[in-house]
Amino acid sequence: MNKKIIITGGILGFLSVVIGAFAAHGLKALISAESIQTFETGVRYQMYHALLLLFIGGTSYLPEKKKAVIFYLVLIGVILFSGSIYGLATNNLTGFDFKTIGFVTPIGGLLMIVGWLIMILSFFRLKSGKN
């Protein structure tokens, strides 16, 4: 599971850089400055959570079951949160109205928050003698 988490974190980080560069250079002339800022929010949160996954996959402080739960919460959260933001920011460029699925953005955010909370609570439950 650790390898899967680390690889996924690396892929999300890589894609954050690629998608961010695309927004900065390819989208600048196509969407408003406000939409670029919105798009960058999705990129930023994707990168934050890529780094979180790299940490989760590399730490020995969390049990494997907790790592798996955090992994899936964060991955699905990033897909829903950042993915919907990318769609909403570029809404006028596609034939699909992303506003109809905009409700998934806060759901994705909530999943990421729950992932963080599970990690924090797991750290509080660590015994003093363990690591």
Summary of the structure (lengths in Angstrom):
residues: 131
radius of gyration: 16.5
end to end distance: 20.5
largest distance: 57.7
contacts: 404
relative contact order: 0.15
helix: 81%
strand: 0%
